[in-house]
Amino acid sequence: MSDCQSLGDCDDTRVQKIYEYLDRSLSADDLAEIKQHLDTCPECAGEYDLECVIRSAVKRSCTELAPENLKASILERIHAMKAADVSS
C-alpha cells in the first residue's frame, strides 16, 4: 500500500508533481518530499520511470539528423500539391 497522504492522491502526484520534480521546478523541500514519496510508492515510482524513458526517447529523437534528401523530397511534394491546386 502506498503512502500518499502527505502529497494527496497518487493521481494528483503523478499528474502534477512528477513533472515538476523532473523539471526541478519545486523548492528543495518539495523535491525531497517527492523523492521520499517515490521511494515508498511503487505506483508513482513506475509513473516516474515511464516519464524518464519517454523524455529520454524524445531527447534522442531531437538530436538525430534527418536524411539529407528528406528536405528536397518534402519540397517536391509541396510544389506538386501547389501545382495540383492551381490547375484545379
Backbone hydrogen bonds, N-H to C=O, Kabsch-Sander energy under -0.5 kcal/mol:
donor,donor_aa,acceptor,acceptor_aa,energy
4,C,2,S,-0.9
7,L,4,C,-0.8
8,G,4,C,-1.2
13,T,9,D,-2.0
14,R,10,C,-3.1
15,V,11,D,-2.7
16,Q,12,D,-2.4
17,K,12,D,-0.9
18,I,13,T,-1.9
20,E,16,Q,-1.8
21,Y,17,K,-2.7
22,L,18,I,-2.6
23,D,19,Y,-2.2
24,R,20,E,-0.5
24,R,21,Y,-0.9
25,S,20,E,-2.5
31,L,27,S,-2.8
32,A,28,A,-2.2
33,E,29,D,-2.1
34,I,30,D,-2.7
35,K,31,L,-2.5
36,Q,32,A,-2.4
37,H,33,E,-2.2
38,L,34,I,-3.0
39,D,35,K,-1.8
40,T,36,Q,-0.9
40,T,37,H,-1.0
41,C,37,H,-1.5
45,A,41,C,-2.6
46,G,42,P,-2.2
47,E,43,E,-1.7
48,Y,44,C,-2.5
49,D,45,A,-2.6
50,L,46,G,-2.3
51,E,47,E,-2.2
52,C,48,Y,-2.2
53,V,49,D,-2.2
54,I,50,L,-2.5
55,R,51,E,-2.6
56,S,52,C,-2.2
57,A,53,V,-2.4
58,V,54,I,-2.5
59,K,55,R,-2.5
60,R,56,S,-2.4
61,S,57,A,-2.4
62,C,58,V,-2.0
63,T,59,K,-0.7
63,T,60,R,-0.9
64,E,60,R,-0.8
70,L,67,P,-1.6
71,K,67,P,-0.5
72,A,68,E,-0.6
73,S,69,N,-2.2
74,I,70,L,-2.6
75,L,71,K,-2.6
76,E,72,A,-2.4
77,R,73,S,-1.9
78,I,74,I,-2.4
79,H,75,L,-2.6
80,A,76,E,-2.3
81,M,77,R,-2.5
82,K,78,I,-2.6
83,A,79,H,-2.5
84,A,80,A,-2.2
85,D,81,M,-2.1
86,V,82,K,-2.2
87,S,83,A,-2.0
88,S,84,A,-0.6
